[in-house]
Amino acid sequence: MIEKFEHGLVKAESIVAAFSLFLLLALSLFQILMRNFFDFGFSEIEIINRNLLVVCGAMGAVIATSKLRHIKVDALTPLLSKRIVSLLRFPLSLFSALICAVMCYHAVIFTLDEWQYIPVNERWTLPFTLIYPLGFSLLGVHFLLNCFHKKTDA
């Protein structure tokens, strides 16, 4: 059941990442063509592209975490036995999930502040700020799933 839930979650995250990347590339190409052929561009496209880049990065980090391909600081792993490494996987994944929960909490505070204090002419960009708490919460969910689900490092 955990595998099925995780598979569905990764599939949804992959769709969001792929759509964001496609939209980022399409808007960039459109902006380049507009500027080169018509000497005209939309400043809003730059803002959208900047936010889509954050979405792609967050979804990439989430997908990498689900496949145990995330960035790890494991200087001691080569020195430890496989048994000790497997025993440490649960507490380290739990600790990582806790850190992601703290980061998600602060991302929610940041997002609420953005929604409260943003200038009127920039309010259309507010939905993009939801990626911060969403990304950290999804990272935390994947670390929790890694706690209770046996996987091998790729």
N, C-alpha and C positions, 0 to 999 in steps of 0.2 A: 504494500500500500504506500509506503514511504517512497519507493522507487517510482511508482506511478505519479504521485503528487509532484515529486522532483522533476520528472520528465516533462510533465505538463507546464510546470513553472519555467523550466529552461526553454521550452518551445516558445512560450509567450515572450520571454525575455529576448530570445533570438529574433523574433518577429519585430519587436520594438527596436532592437539594435539595427537590424537590416533596414527597416523603414526609415529610421533616423539617418542612417548613412546614405541611403538612396536620396532622401530629401536634401541632405546636406550637399551632395554632389550635384544634384539637379539645380538647386538654387545657386550654387557657386558658378556652374556653367552658364546659367541664365544671366547672372550678374556680369560675368566676363563678356559675354556676347553683347549685352546692352551697353556696357562701357566702351567696348572696342568699336562697335558699329554705329551706335547712336549717341555716343558721348553723354550717356545718361545712366544713372543707376539708382537703386533704391537703398537708402540707408538702413531701412528696417531689415533688409535681407542680411546685412552684416550682423545685426543683433540676433536674428533667428539662427544664423549659422554658428555664432558663438555659443548659443544655448544648445543647439543640436550636437555640437562637439562634446559638450558636457554630458548630454544624454548618451551618446555613443561610448564615451569613456566609462560612465557609470555602469552601463549594461555590459560592456566588455569585462569590467572588473567582476561583476556578478556572475557572468558566465564562466570566467576563469576560476572563480572560487568554487563553483559547482563541480568543476572537473578537476579540482585540486591542482590547478596550474597557476594559482595566484602567487604573488611575490612573497617569498618566505625568507625570514632571517634565521637561517638554520646552520650556523657555523659549527655547532656541536654535533649535528646529525651524523657526519662521517665518522666521528669518534665513538658514537654510541652503538650498542648492539641493536639488531632489528627488534628484539623483544622489548627493549626499553623505549625505542621510538614508537612502537605500537601502543605501549602503555601510556605514553605522553600525549598521544593523539587526542583522546577525549578531553583531558583538562585544558589543553591548548586551544582546541576548537571551542570549548565552552568559554574560555577567557576571551577569545576573539569575538564570539557572539556578544558577550557582555560589553566589550569595547564598542562594537557596532551599535548596540542599544543606546549607550551613552552618546555616541556621535549622532544617532537618529534623534534623540531628545533635543540636543543642541541645534540640529538642523531644523527641527520643528520650530524652535524658538526663533531662529534666524528667518525662517519662512514667514512666520507670523509678523515679525518686525518689518519684513519687506512689504507684506500686504498692508501694514498699517501706515508706513512712512514713505512709500514710493510716490513720486510726483504723478500728477494726474495724466500727463502725456505719456508716461511709461507703463501705465497699468496693464496694457495688453500683453506685456512680457511676464506677468505674474504666474501664469500656469507653468512656465518653465522652471520656476523655483521649487516646484513639487518634486523634482528629480532628486534633490538633496536628501530629504527624509526617506523617500521611496528607495533610493539606491542603498542607503545605509541599512534600512530595514530588510531589504532583500539579501544584502550581504550577511546580516545576522541570521536570517532564516537558513541560508545555505551553510553557514558555520554550524548551526544547530543540527541541520540534517547530516552534516559530516560527523557529528558526535555519535549519532545513533545508527549510522549506516556505514557498513564496511565497504571501503573503497581502497584501491591500491593507487599509490602515487604514480602518475604517468611520467 
